[in-house]
Amino acid sequence: MWYIADMKNITFFVTKWEDGYFVATAQEESIVTQAKTLDELIQNIEEAVSLHFEDQPVKSPYTVVLSSNMYAS
């Protein structure tokens, strides 16, 4: 979850694909990103949220909740 100034929380559903990549999809907003590792994914989520809300400041601290590793085909 992310805490955005004066906005609701954003929950990301994380899927691990068979090719090894992780894909994070926001449930409440049109935000999707991917990465080879979870560490990279967290960085990419931070960047994607910042870009999506670039006209609104992101409050700190915030947390990202990752789901279990599910494989997609």
Long-range contacts (C-beta under 8 A, 24 or more apart in sequence): 1-62, 1-63, 1-64, 1-65, 2-49, 2-58, 2-62, 2-63, 2-64, 3-59, 3-61, 3-62, 3-63, 4-49, 4-53, 4-56, 4-58, 4-59, 5-56, 5-57, 5-58, 5-59, 6-56, 7-53, 7-56, 10-49, 11-65, 12-45, 12-64, 12-65, 12-66, 13-67, 14-41, 14-66, 14-67, 14-69, 15-67, 15-70, 15-71, 15-72, 16-69, 16-70, 16-71, 16-72, 17-71, 17-72, 18-71, 18-72, 18-73, 23-72, 24-66, 38-66, 41-66
